[in-house]
Amino acid sequence: MIDRDVLERKIQDAKDCLGNTVDDLPRYLAVGVMQMFLKDMPTIDPVKHGRWIEHKGGDDYIGYPIYECSECGYDAGETATNYCPNCGALMREDGEEGWLNG
């Protein structure tokens, strides 16, 4: 994964090193095009990892656990999926330590 801010700084540093001669013009334009493309590129957010926190139901509890996302607090009801549909956190695989935390 590439940190866009770091890449933008490195490209700007390269642009700052160029001179003002005719020979530098193609490189200067190429760096400008890279900067333009980079600004339009979507960023990839780091993957959040979480776990489902298992709760016993309220007054009407009939034996099914209720799951809550450890990252955003989303109430998933009785369904513990591989990711949180609210915040996108990737849940640990079944059987891994921390996947469910009662």
C-alpha positions as CSV (number, residue, x, y, z in Angstrom):
1,M,0.0,0.0,0.0
2,I,1.3,3.5,-0.9
3,D,0.8,6.5,1.3
4,R,-0.4,9.2,-1.1
5,D,0.9,12.1,1.0
6,V,4.4,10.7,1.0
7,L,4.3,10.1,-2.7
8,E,3.0,13.6,-3.4
9,R,5.9,15.0,-1.3
10,K,8.4,12.9,-3.2
11,I,7.1,14.0,-6.5
12,Q,7.2,17.7,-5.4
13,D,10.8,17.2,-4.2
14,A,11.7,15.8,-7.7
15,K,9.9,18.8,-9.3
16,D,11.8,21.2,-7.1
17,C,15.1,19.7,-8.2
18,L,14.5,20.4,-11.8
19,G,16.1,23.5,-13.4
20,N,14.6,26.1,-15.7
21,T,16.3,25.0,-18.9
22,V,14.7,23.7,-22.0
23,D,16.1,20.3,-21.3
24,D,14.2,20.1,-18.1
25,L,10.8,21.1,-19.7
26,P,9.7,17.5,-20.6
27,R,10.5,16.2,-17.1
28,Y,8.8,19.2,-15.5
29,L,5.7,18.5,-17.6
30,A,5.8,14.8,-16.8
31,V,6.0,15.5,-13.1
32,G,3.1,18.0,-13.4
33,V,1.0,15.3,-15.1
34,M,1.8,12.8,-12.4
35,Q,0.7,15.3,-9.8
36,M,-2.5,15.9,-11.6
37,F,-3.3,12.1,-11.9
38,L,-2.4,11.5,-8.3
39,K,-4.9,14.1,-7.1
40,D,-7.7,12.3,-9.0
41,M,-6.7,8.8,-7.7
42,P,-8.9,7.3,-5.0
43,T,-7.2,6.4,-1.8
44,I,-7.3,3.0,-0.2
45,D,-8.1,3.2,3.5
46,P,-6.2,0.8,5.7
47,V,-8.3,-2.3,6.6
48,K,-9.9,-2.0,10.0
49,H,-10.0,-5.2,12.0
50,G,-12.6,-5.9,14.7
51,R,-14.5,-8.6,16.5
52,W,-18.1,-9.2,17.2
53,I,-19.0,-8.6,20.9
54,E,-21.6,-11.1,21.9
55,H,-24.4,-9.9,24.2
56,K,-27.3,-11.9,25.7
57,G,-30.6,-10.3,24.7
58,G,-32.7,-8.0,26.8
59,D,-36.0,-8.8,28.6
60,D,-37.3,-10.8,25.6
61,Y,-34.1,-12.9,25.3
62,I,-35.0,-16.3,23.8
63,G,-31.6,-17.8,23.5
64,Y,-30.0,-16.1,20.5
65,P,-27.0,-13.8,21.1
66,I,-26.9,-10.3,19.8
67,Y,-23.7,-9.1,18.1
68,E,-22.1,-5.7,18.3
69,C,-19.1,-4.4,16.2
70,S,-16.1,-3.6,18.4
71,E,-15.1,-0.8,16.0
72,C,-18.3,1.2,15.6
73,G,-20.8,-0.3,17.9
74,Y,-23.1,-1.4,15.1
75,D,-25.9,-3.7,16.3
76,A,-25.8,-6.7,13.9
77,G,-28.7,-8.5,15.6
78,E,-28.3,-12.3,15.5
79,T,-25.9,-12.3,12.5
80,A,-22.2,-12.3,12.9
81,T,-20.8,-11.8,9.4
82,N,-17.1,-11.7,8.2
83,Y,-17.2,-7.9,8.2
84,C,-19.3,-5.1,9.7
85,P,-21.8,-3.8,7.2
86,N,-21.7,-0.4,8.9
87,C,-18.0,0.5,9.1
88,G,-16.4,-2.2,6.9
89,A,-14.2,-3.7,9.7
90,L,-12.9,-7.1,8.8
91,M,-13.8,-9.5,11.5
92,R,-11.3,-12.2,12.6
93,E,-12.0,-15.7,11.3
94,D,-14.2,-18.0,13.4
95,G,-12.1,-19.8,15.9
96,E,-9.3,-17.2,16.0
97,E,-8.8,-15.5,19.4
98,G,-10.9,-12.4,19.7
99,W,-13.4,-13.2,16.9
100,L,-16.2,-13.3,19.4
101,N,-15.9,-11.6,22.8
102,G,-18.7,-12.3,25.2
